[in-house]
């Protein structure tokens, strides 16, 4: 009898917790917000996640390192950064190798470039 009550209580709590979960806020893209894009808090995390395994001081694939503001801004000024991450004429993106950036990540980098690449 005691085992049945414990089991029923556990089942009830489990079912209640499954049906009463909090709604998760959708991931809001920073590029769609009115705030200024920050190199340090918005751009570096994208590069670290997607680019640094090939474009760092040790593995500078293609001679390109994307670890500092100066390195990234030079590549952005030349147009290479944006051209590498955006598909052109139905061709896949050149970077990152074996993957693609999310629409939000591309939009965030584009907004940072369009805003004159602030070092913030």
MORANOR-V843474 format. One record per helix or strand of 3 or more residues. SS is the DSSP state (~ for helix, > for strand). FROM is the first residue (numbers start at 1). TO is the last residue. If there is no record, write none. Layout:
BEGIN
SS|FROM|TO ; SS|FROM|TO
END
This chain:
BEGIN
~|2|19 ; ~|30|32 ; ~|39|50 ; ~|61|63 ; ~|69|78 ; ~|80|85 ; ~|103|114
END
